[in-house]
Amino acid sequence: LSQQESIMETKLLQKFFEALSRKPDLVVYGYADVKKALEYGAVETLIISKKVKKEFQEELMEMAKNISAKIEVVSTETEEGEQFFNISGIGALLRFGI
């Protein structure tokens, strides 16, 4: 099961990084930018690293629930997960550019 989760996390983060390079207007990362996107209702999928402080996780996850965004919590056990944490550990795939 954990191997399957790892594969799913890797695919999600690969999608995030690919969108970041190919469609940067449909991706945000960092606490402030993700929070702003959540306030606009633009987030399709919120991605948070397990290593992010709990209070940030809870606040952003609550905002995501309010706009029916998908929430994905990822580990740092994969190379992609570690890379994601190194750019803040907070990111989002957007429904529309903001």
PyRosetta script that sets phi, psi and omega in degrees:
from pyrosetta import init, pose_from_sequence

init()
pose = pose_from_sequence("LSQQESIMETKLLQKFFEALSRKPDLVVYGYADVKKALEYGAVETLIISKKVKKEFQEELMEMAKNISAKIEVVSTETEEGEQFFNISGIGALLRFGI")
pose.set_psi(1, -44.3)
pose.set_omega(1, -179.4)
pose.set_phi(2, -66.4)
pose.set_psi(2, -30.8)
pose.set_omega(2, 176.8)
pose.set_phi(3, -67.2)
pose.set_psi(3, -39.0)
pose.set_omega(3, 178.3)
pose.set_phi(4, -65.7)
pose.set_psi(4, -41.7)
pose.set_omega(4, 176.4)
pose.set_phi(5, -60.9)
pose.set_psi(5, -42.0)
pose.set_omega(5, 179.3)
pose.set_phi(6, -60.9)
pose.set_psi(6, -41.9)
pose.set_omega(6, 178.7)
pose.set_phi(7, -64.8)
pose.set_psi(7, -43.4)
pose.set_omega(7, 179.7)
pose.set_phi(8, -64.7)
pose.set_psi(8, -42.2)
pose.set_omega(8, 177.4)
pose.set_phi(9, -60.3)
pose.set_psi(9, -45.3)
pose.set_omega(9, -179.0)
pose.set_phi(10, -60.7)
pose.set_psi(10, -44.7)
pose.set_omega(10, 179.1)
pose.set_phi(11, -62.9)
pose.set_psi(11, -42.8)
pose.set_omega(11, 179.6)
pose.set_phi(12, -62.4)
pose.set_psi(12, -46.4)
pose.set_omega(12, -178.2)
pose.set_phi(13, -70.2)
pose.set_psi(13, -32.6)
pose.set_omega(13, 173.9)
pose.set_phi(14, -63.5)
pose.set_psi(14, -40.7)
pose.set_omega(14, 176.9)
pose.set_phi(15, -62.1)
pose.set_psi(15, -42.4)
pose.set_omega(15, 178.8)
pose.set_phi(16, -60.5)
pose.set_psi(16, -50.7)
pose.set_omega(16, -177.6)
pose.set_phi(17, -68.0)
pose.set_psi(17, -34.2)
pose.set_omega(17, 177.2)
pose.set_phi(18, -66.2)
pose.set_psi(18, -43.8)
pose.set_omega(18, 177.8)
pose.set_phi(19, -63.8)
pose.set_psi(19, -36.5)
pose.set_omega(19, 179.2)
pose.set_phi(20, -61.1)
pose.set_psi(20, -37.1)
pose.set_omega(20, -179.4)
pose.set_phi(21, -86.3)
pose.set_psi(21, -32.5)
pose.set_omega(21, -175.3)
pose.set_phi(22, -98.2)
pose.set_psi(22, -34.6)
pose.set_omega(22, -177.9)
pose.set_phi(23, -134.5)
pose.set_psi(23, 65.2)
pose.set_omega(23, -173.2)
pose.set_phi(24, -61.5)
pose.set_psi(24, -18.2)
pose.set_omega(24, 178.2)
pose.set_phi(25, -77.1)
pose.set_psi(25, -8.1)
pose.set_omega(25, 179.7)
pose.set_phi(26, -110.0)
pose.set_psi(26, 17.5)
pose.set_omega(26, 179.8)
pose.set_phi(27, -140.8)
pose.set_psi(27, 139.6)
pose.set_omega(27, 171.3)
pose.set_phi(28, -134.1)
pose.set_psi(28, 155.5)
pose.set_omega(28, 174.6)
pose.set_phi(29, -149.3)
pose.set_psi(29, 159.7)
pose.set_omega(29, -174.7)
pose.set_phi(30, 96.5)
pose.set_psi(30, 145.6)
pose.set_omega(30, -175.1)
pose.set_phi(31, -54.1)
pose.set_psi(31, -53.2)
pose.set_omega(31, -174.1)
pose.set_phi(32, -63.1)
pose.set_psi(32, -45.2)
pose.set_omega(32, -178.2)
pose.set_phi(33, -68.4)
pose.set_psi(33, -38.8)
pose.set_omega(33, 179.1)
pose.set_phi(34, -68.4)
pose.set_psi(34, -41.1)
pose.set_omega(34, 178.6)
pose.set_phi(35, -61.0)
pose.set_psi(35, -42.9)
pose.set_omega(35, 178.6)
pose.set_phi(36, -61.8)
pose.set_psi(36, -43.8)
pose.set_omega(36, 179.2)
pose.set_phi(37, -63.0)
pose.set_psi(37, -38.0)
pose.set_omega(37, 176.9)
pose.set_phi(38, -65.1)
pose.set_psi(38, -40.8)
pose.set_omega(38, 178.3)
pose.set_phi(39, -61.5)
pose.set_psi(39, -34.8)
pose.set_omega(39, 178.4)
pose.set_phi(40, -79.6)
pose.set_psi(40, -9.1)
pose.set_omega(40, -177.4)
pose.set_phi(41, 74.9)
pose.set_psi(41, 21.5)
pose.set_omega(41, -173.8)
pose.set_phi(42, -89.8)
pose.set_psi(42, -10.3)
pose.set_omega(42, -173.2)
pose.set_phi(43, -81.8)
pose.set_psi(43, 125.3)
pose.set_omega(43, 173.5)
pose.set_phi(44, -89.7)
pose.set_psi(44, -46.8)
pose.set_omega(44, -179.6)
pose.set_phi(45, -134.6)
pose.set_psi(45, 119.7)
pose.set_omega(45, 174.7)
pose.set_phi(46, -90.4)
pose.set_psi(46, 131.1)
pose.set_omega(46, 179.1)
pose.set_phi(47, -120.9)
pose.set_psi(47, 125.0)
pose.set_omega(47, -179.1)
pose.set_phi(48, -132.1)
pose.set_psi(48, 135.6)
pose.set_omega(48, 175.8)
pose.set_phi(49, -76.4)
pose.set_psi(49, 144.7)
pose.set_omega(49, 177.0)
pose.set_phi(50, -60.9)
pose.set_psi(50, -21.2)
pose.set_omega(50, -178.0)
pose.set_phi(51, -83.3)
pose.set_psi(51, -7.5)
pose.set_omega(51, 179.3)
pose.set_phi(52, -70.5)
pose.set_psi(52, 144.3)
pose.set_omega(52, -179.2)
pose.set_phi(53, -53.7)
pose.set_psi(53, 138.6)
pose.set_omega(53, -175.7)
pose.set_phi(54, -54.9)
pose.set_psi(54, -41.6)
pose.set_omega(54, -176.8)
pose.set_phi(55, -64.3)
pose.set_psi(55, -35.1)
pose.set_omega(55, 176.0)
pose.set_phi(56, -68.7)
pose.set_psi(56, -44.0)
pose.set_omega(56, 178.3)
pose.set_phi(57, -55.8)
pose.set_psi(57, -51.5)
pose.set_omega(57, -175.6)
pose.set_phi(58, -62.4)
pose.set_psi(58, -44.1)
pose.set_omega(58, -178.6)
pose.set_phi(59, -62.5)
pose.set_psi(59, -50.0)
pose.set_omega(59, -177.4)
pose.set_phi(60, -68.6)
pose.set_psi(60, -36.8)
pose.set_omega(60, 178.8)
pose.set_phi(61, -66.5)
pose.set_psi(61, -37.5)
pose.set_omega(61, 177.0)
pose.set_phi(62, -64.3)
pose.set_psi(62, -43.4)
pose.set_omega(62, 177.7)
pose.set_phi(63, -62.6)
pose.set_psi(63, -40.1)
pose.set_omega(63, -179.5)
pose.set_phi(64, -65.0)
pose.set_psi(64, -41.0)
pose.set_omega(64, 178.0)
pose.set_phi(65, -59.8)
pose.set_psi(65, -38.7)
pose.set_omega(65, -177.5)
pose.set_phi(66, -65.8)
pose.set_psi(66, -21.7)
pose.set_omega(66, 178.5)
pose.set_phi(67, -112.5)
pose.set_psi(67, 14.9)
pose.set_omega(67, 178.4)
pose.set_phi(68, 58.6)
pose.set_psi(68, 36.7)
pose.set_omega(68, 175.6)
pose.set_phi(69, -84.1)
pose.set_psi(69, 149.9)
pose.set_omega(69, 173.7)
pose.set_phi(70, -72.9)
pose.set_psi(70, 147.3)
pose.set_omega(70, 179.8)
pose.set_phi(71, -122.6)
pose.set_psi(71, 126.0)
pose.set_omega(71, 178.6)
pose.set_phi(72, -124.9)
pose.set_psi(72, 124.5)
pose.set_omega(72, 175.8)
pose.set_phi(73, -105.7)
pose.set_psi(73, 124.5)
pose.set_omega(73, -175.0)
pose.set_phi(74, -116.4)
pose.set_psi(74, 152.9)
pose.set_omega(74, 179.2)
pose.set_phi(75, -91.4)
pose.set_psi(75, 178.3)
pose.set_omega(75, 174.1)
pose.set_phi(76, -110.3)
pose.set_psi(76, 20.3)
pose.set_omega(76, -177.7)
pose.set_phi(77, -79.6)
pose.set_psi(77, -11.4)
pose.set_omega(77, 176.7)
pose.set_phi(78, -109.7)
pose.set_psi(78, 162.8)
pose.set_omega(78, 177.5)
pose.set_phi(79, -60.1)
pose.set_psi(79, -42.3)
pose.set_omega(79, 179.5)
pose.set_phi(80, -65.1)
pose.set_psi(80, -39.7)
pose.set_omega(80, 179.1)
pose.set_phi(81, -63.8)
pose.set_psi(81, -40.1)
pose.set_omega(81, 177.4)
pose.set_phi(82, -66.9)
pose.set_psi(82, -43.2)
pose.set_omega(82, 178.4)
pose.set_phi(83, -61.3)
pose.set_psi(83, -42.9)
pose.set_omega(83, 179.2)
pose.set_phi(84, -62.1)
pose.set_psi(84, -44.6)
pose.set_omega(84, 178.6)
pose.set_phi(85, -61.6)
pose.set_psi(85, -35.3)
pose.set_omega(85, -178.9)
pose.set_phi(86, -68.9)
pose.set_psi(86, -18.6)
pose.set_omega(86, 174.9)
pose.set_phi(87, -102.0)
pose.set_psi(87, 23.6)
pose.set_omega(87, 172.5)
pose.set_phi(88, 118.7)
pose.set_psi(88, -26.6)
pose.set_omega(88, -179.2)
pose.set_phi(89, 78.7)
pose.set_psi(89, 6.3)
pose.set_omega(89, 178.9)
pose.set_phi(90, -131.6)
pose.set_psi(90, 124.5)
pose.set_omega(90, 179.9)
pose.set_phi(91, -154.1)
pose.set_psi(91, 169.8)
pose.set_omega(91, -179.9)
pose.set_phi(92, -153.5)
pose.set_psi(92, 141.4)
pose.set_omega(92, 168.1)
pose.set_phi(93, -93.3)
pose.set_psi(93, 132.4)
pose.set_omega(93, -172.2)
pose.set_phi(94, -100.2)
pose.set_psi(94, 151.7)
pose.set_omega(94, 173.5)
pose.set_phi(95, -75.2)
pose.set_psi(95, -34.4)
pose.set_omega(95, -179.9)
pose.set_phi(96, -153.3)
pose.set_psi(96, 155.6)
pose.set_omega(96, -179.7)
pose.set_phi(97, -69.7)
pose.set_psi(97, 149.3)
pose.set_omega(97, 178.0)
pose.set_phi(98, -127.1)
pose.dump_pdb("model.pdb")
